[in-house]
């Protein structure tokens, strides 16, 4: 265990014991985690330790998650994360847009900007809140100062690249990118999605 001094509401400090990462990993192998984490969520351990330190007022690294909501419900306007337990583990740095099709929704996230009124948890840099489902992300964006509208992080196993207008390439390697949420509608890749798409765009080349 490691000790940290955390400020209390009366201005004094209190000593808080946080488990070392190796201690958490050892305990979680037995299924009993000191932070109440299920074994299935062991991939999120680095994030959990970050959030534990945040409880003491420690700022988050730039372009990182300040909070994570793993919850999902049966009814949602858009697909929920394919692996909710991993929602907090994906990097804040990703490609932006493109590809035409997606294979998996990884998470929804809401970027927060201190220059627009968000708490400066990462100094003057941007950071985000991560969600497994769209609706909680939308509500958070509506009620939080300095927040953008939710975007979605998707995984593309196969996609379409357009290096220049009208030039389309079938890409067969994994890509992770941020999309606007509205792009999800009708864009889930099926086995014949890309071949049909290219055939419609360039019928003479098929």
N, C-alpha and C positions, 0 to 999 in steps of 0.2 A: 504494500500500500504506500502511496505517496501523500504527503500532507500539503495542503494549500490554505492560505489565509484568505478568507472571503469576507467582504464587508457585510455588515448587518444593517437593519433599518435604523438602529440607534447610533450609527456612526462607528461602533466598535468593530473588531474583527473576530471571526470565529475560525477555528481550525477544522478543516474538512478533509476527510480521508477519501481518496479516490484510488481504485485499484489500478495497479500497473497493467499495461496491455498484456504482458505475458501471463499475469495472474488471471485476467479475464479469460484468455484463451484456454488456459489449463482448466479452469472451472467449467467453462462451457462445453468441454469435451465430455463432461459427465452429465450434461443436460441441466446443471444448476448454475446459473449465471448471477454474479453479484449485482448486476444492474437489471435483473428481471428479463433478460433477453432469451428467447427461444433458440435452440441450437440451429434451427433453419435460418436464423438471421445473423449467423456468425460473420457473414460477409460484410455486415454493417458495423462491425466492432470499432474500426477507426473513427467512424462518424459518431458513434455513441460516446466515445471518450471525448471527442471535440465538444459535443453537446453538454457533457457533464462539466467540462471546464467552463463552458459558457454560462452555466448556472452560477458560477463565481464571478461573472462579469467580464470574463476574458473575451476579447474581440476575436472574430472569426477571420481566417485568411481571405484575401480578396478572391472573388469569383467562386466562393464556396457556399455551402448550405448553412443558413442560420437556424433552420428548423426543418423537420421532416414529418410528414403526415403519411403513415403507412395504411390508413384505413381505406376500405372499399365497401361499396354497397351493391346490391343487385341491380338497381336502376341507375343508369347513368346515360347522359346524352352522347358521350364518346367512350371508346374503349378504355378500360382501366389498365394500369401497368401490368405487363406480362409477369413480372416478378416483384410484387409489392415490397418484399423484404429487402430488395436491393435498391430501392428508390433513392436512398441517400448516398449511394456509393459512386454514382457516375460523375465524371469531371464536369466542372462548370464551363470548361473550354470545349467547344464542339464546332463542327461545320454549321453553316447557316443555309437552310433551304435546299432546293434542288432534288432531283432523283425521280420525281413523278409518282413513285410508289413506295410504300413502306411495308415492312414485315411485322414489326413489333412496336408497341408503345412502351417506352422504358419509364417515363415519368412525365408529369406536368410540372412546370416550375414558373415561379413569379419572380422576376428580377426586381431588385430594390435599389434605388438610386439616392444616396445621401443628398446630392445637389437638388433633388426634388422634394426633400422633406423626410426621407427615410432615416431611421436611427443609424448613426455612423458606426455600425458594428465592425466594419472592415476599414475603418479610417475614412478616407475620401473615395474608396473604391466601391464598386458594385458588388452585391452578393445576392443570394436568392433563397427562397423557400421552396421546398420540394414536396410534391404530392403524388399519391398513387392514383388519384381520381380527379377528374376535371372540376366537378362542382365545388369541393372545398377550396380548390385553387382560385376559382372565380370569386368566391365569397371573400377570401383573404385579400385578393386584389382590390375588391370594392371597398374594403374597410381599413386598408393600411396605407398610411401616408408614404408617398414616394414609390408606389408599386406600379409596375406595368401590368397590362392584361396578360393572362396566362399564355404560355407557349408550351409546346410539347416536344419532348426528345424522342426521336424514333430511331429504330435500327433498320437499315436496309441491307438485306442479304444480296439482293440483286436490284439494280436500279437503272435509270436511263440518264445519261449525261448529255448535256447540250453545250458543247464547247463554243459554238457560235450559232446564231439564229438558223434554224432549219437543219442543223447537223446533229443527228441523234446517234448515240453510242450505247450499246447494251453493256452495262458494267456488271461483272459477276464477282464482286468482292465486297466484304462487309463495310458498311459506312454508317456512322452515327451522326445525326444532324438535328438541328432545331428546326421545327416547322411552326407555321401558324396553325392553330387548332382547326380552323375551318378547312384546311387542306386534307384532313383525315377522311372526310366524307367521300366515299367511292374510290379511295386510293389504296386500299389494302391489296397487296399483291397476291394473285392467284397463279396457278401453274402456267396459264396461257396469257396472263395479263400483258406482259411486255411484248410477246410475239404479236399479239393482236394489235397492240398500240402502234408498234412499228409498221405493221402491215397497213393500218389505216393511214398512217402519215406518209408512207412511201410504198404504195402498192406495186409499183413497177420493179422494186428491188427485192421482192419476196418470191 
